[in-house]
Amino acid sequence: MDGDTCQGPVAKAILALSIVAAAGLALGSLGVRGVRLGAAGVLFAGIFFGQSGMHIDDRILEFVRDFGLLLFVYTVGSSGRPRVLFFT
């Protein structure tokens, strides 16, 4: 290992997505006159970084998009499911 902590397109994509998420959460926590963006701050940070020229490989982006959809469907399903299905 030559000292680089971020090697390859997957590691760079994870780093980029982490930076966008952290910046978006920071933006969403700021309030102006009692109004906060909340989770929408991540959306606006993603739009900003995307327009600034940040690019992620298309294959990695497809995986992240599908994985995000999977997590969203799981979260919605687990929050609205009847408790009888899983005996909890």
N, C-alpha and C positions, 0 to 999 in steps of 0.2 A: 504494500500500500504506500502510495507516494505522498500522503498527507492531505489529499483532497477529501473533503467530507461529503461532497455532493457529486457523485459520478453517475453517468448514464441518464437517458431521457426520463426514466421512471422516477428516479430520485429528484431530478430537477422539477418534474411535474408535481410531485408531492410537496416539495418546498414552495413552489409557486402557489399551489392551492392553499397551503397552510398560511402563507403570507396574506393572500387575499382574504381568507376566512378571519384571520386575526385583525386585519385592518377593518374589515366589515363589522366585526363585533365591537371594535373600539368606536367606529363611527356610529353604530346603532345605539351605543350606550350614552352618547352625547345628547343632551336635551337643549332645545331652544324654546323658551316660553312654555315649558312643561310638556312639549311634544318630543317624543323620541322615535327614531326609526325602527329600533328593535332589530329583528332578524332581517328586515329589508335593507339594513345597512350592508349586509354581505352582498346582496344583489347589486347595489350601487357601487360597491368596491369592485366587484367583478366586472361591471360595465366600464368603470374607470380604467382598471388595469388592462382590460381587453383593448380599449381604445388607445392606450399608451403603447401598445405594440407587444405585450406579453403574449406568447404563443405556446401552446401545448400540442404535442404530436396528436394527430387525429385518432390513432388507435387507442392511445391512453385516454383521450377525451371521451371516446365512445364508452370505454369501460367505466370511467368515473360517472358519466351520465347514467348508464344503466344501473350501476351500484347505488347511486343516489336515489334513483327511482325505487329500487328495491327497498332501501332503508325507509323511504317515505311511506310506501305501501305497508310495510311491516309496522311502522309506528302508528299509522292510522288504524290498521287492523287490530293491533294489540290494545289500543286505547278504547276502541268501540266494541270489542268482542264480548259476547256473553261469557261469564266466568264458568259456566257449566262445561264448556268445550274442553278446557284443560284441567278441570277438577281442582281449581285453586280458589 
